[in-house]
């Protein structure tokens, strides 16, 4: 049942390969690709070196950042016992400047967010970019949105930010209340809250990070929310 896919974490050579395959008409499945910016120097490459003429089978969709990592490096408002909790991967002023420049291209921007502070930082960046250069329905995205504050949901909805999430990841969870505390653990991937706020929520596999490629696994995770012990997670 898979008819279309996208790669939301492609480095420069991979982007070039995708687009070349599209030009050569060698693809059998429609797709789109996002270019991942890891270093400040990637910004000029993103703006000047990627040729993305429209193609029937492979579309250059936009740009991707990772503003924090997996749980040990989540950027959060309150401490957690991981490697680092209070530092994003990019300098905040530089990050906001980059978001503004990429927003001006007219394409989508997507940002990986694990912690609640990273979610709020990205909303700040999107809001500043959209206020500086308003354009209809930019549909900027947050990837995962794993831990969020309750007050951030309505703000994301008001900004028209999309959330692309993977509830089947809850299946990895066994001891989050011990790590994050009960209150924060209960706010992992609050998909119902996002939907009620009016956010467009997209579900995906996050393959190859996730071993579960089939859409059935994604839907099962979203509907049943079973943790690593087989119990319903909040």
C-alpha positions in Angstrom: 0.0 0.0 0.0 3.0 2.4 0.0 2.7 4.7 -3.0 4.8 7.7 -1.9 7.6 8.2 0.6 9.9 11.0 1.7 13.4 11.0 3.1 13.6 13.7 5.8 17.2 13.3 6.7 19.4 13.4 3.6 22.9 14.8 3.4 24.1 16.7 0.3 25.3 13.7 -1.7 22.1 11.8 -1.0 20.0 14.7 -2.2 22.0 14.9 -5.4 21.5 11.2 -5.9 17.7 11.4 -5.4 17.4 14.3 -7.8 19.6 12.7 -10.4 17.5 9.5 -10.3 14.4 11.6 -10.8 15.9 13.3 -13.8 16.9 10.0 -15.3 13.4 8.6 -14.9 14.8 5.6 -13.0 12.4 5.8 -10.0 9.4 3.5 -9.6 8.0 5.2 -6.5 7.1 8.9 -6.0 9.1 10.7 -3.3 10.4 13.9 -1.9 13.6 14.7 -0.1 14.7 17.2 2.6 18.3 18.4 2.9 19.7 18.1 6.4 21.8 21.0 7.7 24.3 19.9 10.3 26.8 22.9 10.3 26.4 26.6 9.7 28.4 26.2 6.4 25.6 24.0 5.1 23.4 27.0 4.8 25.1 28.5 1.8 25.2 25.1 0.1 21.4 24.8 0.8 20.7 28.2 -0.7 23.1 28.1 -3.7 24.1 24.5 -4.7 20.9 22.5 -4.9 19.1 22.6 -8.2 15.5 21.5 -7.7 13.5 21.8 -10.9 10.1 20.2 -10.6 10.1 16.5 -11.4 7.2 14.0 -11.7 8.7 11.4 -9.4 11.2 13.1 -7.1 10.7 16.5 -5.5 13.0 18.6 -3.5 10.7 19.5 -0.5 12.9 21.6 1.8 15.3 21.6 4.7 15.8 19.7 7.9 17.5 20.5 11.2 18.1 18.4 14.3 17.9 20.8 17.2 18.5 18.1 19.8 19.0 14.3 19.7 17.5 11.2 21.4 16.5 11.2 25.0 20.0 11.6 26.5 20.5 14.9 24.7 16.9 16.2 24.7 16.8 20.0 25.1 14.3 20.4 28.0 13.0 23.1 30.3 13.8 21.0 33.3 16.8 18.6 34.0 16.9 15.0 33.0 19.6 12.5 33.9 21.0 12.2 30.4 24.2 13.5 28.8 23.0 17.1 28.5 19.6 18.7 29.0 20.1 22.5 28.6 21.9 22.9 25.3 20.5 22.7 21.7 22.7 21.6 18.9 22.7 25.0 17.2 23.4 28.5 18.7 19.9 29.9 19.1 20.5 33.2 17.2 22.3 31.5 14.4 19.5 28.9 14.2 16.8 31.5 14.0 18.7 33.4 11.3 19.0 30.2 9.2 15.3 29.4 9.6 14.5 32.9 8.4 16.6 32.5 5.3 15.2 29.1 4.5 11.7 30.2 5.1 12.3 32.9 2.4 13.0 30.3 -0.2 9.3 29.3 -0.2 10.0 25.7 0.7 9.2 23.8 3.9 11.5 23.6 7.0 11.4 20.6 9.3 13.1 20.3 12.6 13.7 17.2 14.8 12.5 18.0 18.3 12.8 15.6 21.2 12.5 17.8 24.3 10.0 20.5 25.2 12.5 23.3 25.2 13.5 22.4 21.6 9.8 22.4 20.6 9.3 25.9 22.0 12.6 27.2 20.4 11.5 26.0 17.0 8.1 27.6 17.4 9.9 30.9 18.2 12.0 30.6 15.1 9.1 29.8 12.8 7.0 32.6 14.3 9.8 35.2 13.8 10.4 34.0 10.2 6.7 34.1 9.3 6.2 37.5 10.9 9.2 38.9 9.0 8.0 37.5 5.7 4.4 36.4 5.7 3.3 33.9 3.1 0.2 31.7 3.0 0.4 28.2 4.6 4.2 27.6 4.8 3.4 24.3 6.5 6.7 24.2 8.5 7.1 20.9 10.4 8.2 19.5 13.7 9.5 16.0 13.6 8.6 13.7 16.5 7.5 16.4 19.0 8.2 13.7 21.6 7.9 15.8 24.8 5.9 19.1 24.8 4.3 21.5 27.2 0.5 21.7 27.2 0.5 25.4 26.4 2.6 24.8 23.3 0.0 22.8 21.5 -2.4 25.7 20.8 0.5 27.9 19.8 1.6 25.4 17.2 -1.9 25.2 15.9 -2.2 29.0 15.7 1.0 29.1 13.7 -0.1 26.4 11.3 2.8 24.2 12.2 2.5 20.5 11.2 3.7 17.7 13.5 5.1 14.5 12.0 5.3 11.9 14.7 5.9 8.2 15.2 3.7 6.8 18.1 5.1 3.3 17.6 8.3 4.6 19.3 6.3 4.3 22.6 6.9 0.5 22.1 10.5 1.2 23.1 9.5 2.8 26.4 9.8 0.9 29.7 11.0 3.3 32.3 10.2 6.8 31.2 8.5 7.7 34.4 11.7 6.8 36.3 13.7 9.0 33.9 11.4 12.0 33.4 9.0 11.9 36.3 5.4 11.0 36.1 4.1 14.3 34.9 6.5 14.7 32.0 6.3 11.0 31.1 2.6 11.3 30.7 3.2 14.0 28.0 5.0 11.7 25.5 3.5 12.2 21.9 0.2 13.7 23.0 -1.4 13.0 19.6 -5.0 13.4 20.8 -4.2 16.8 22.4 -2.6 17.9 19.1 -5.6 16.9 17.0 -8.0 18.6 19.4 -6.0 21.8 19.2 -6.4 21.7 15.4 -2.9 20.7 14.4 -2.3 18.7 11.2 -0.7 15.5 12.5 1.2 13.2 10.1 2.2 9.6 11.1 5.4 8.0 9.8 7.7 5.0 10.3 11.0 7.0 10.8 12.7 4.0 9.1 15.6 3.2 9.2 15.8 4.5 12.8 12.7 2.4 13.5 12.7 -1.3 12.6 9.0 -1.0 11.8 8.5 0.0 8.2 5.0 -1.2 7.5 2.1 1.3 7.9 0.3 -1.3 10.1 2.9 -0.9 12.8 2.5 2.9 12.7 -1.3 2.7 13.0 -1.1 0.1 15.8 1.2 2.3 17.7 -1.1 5.3 17.2 -4.3 3.5 18.3 -3.1 1.2 21.0 -0.1 3.1 22.5 1.5 0.0 23.9 4.8 0.5 25.8 7.7 -2.0 25.9 5.9 -4.0 28.6 2.8 -4.4 26.4 0.8 -2.1 28.6 -1.2 0.9 27.4 0.9 4.0 27.8 -1.1 6.8 29.5 
